[in-house]
Amino acid sequence: LTRFVGSGDLTIEPDEVQLGSIVEVEDQKNGLQVYFLLPAGSGKEIVDDGRLIVILTPTSPLAKVLIGKKQSEEFTFTIRSNSRKIKVVKIE
């Protein structure tokens, strides 16, 4: 996906997860998942080249934990007494 800032193209290739990142994670319960961190549109889904991408906003619990993580970093995400291990596989 190409992201736009103002009238010019900007391709973001961060070394850590931030707003505008597309993040591929491996979740011990759900397998491979892809998220796009955007300021709005949480829960909406996009299909890009056959892969399903779910939009997360910075206020969502998972996004709050993902922001600042680096590729290959692993962490435990807990919500409502449910914990799962997640690994950041790729950041675009």
Secondary structure, DSSP 4 states (H G I P E B T S, - for coil): --EEETTEEE----SB--TT-EEEEEETTTEEEEEEE-SS-TT-EEEETTEEEEEE-TTSHHHHHHTT-BTT-EEEEEETTEEEEEEEEEE-
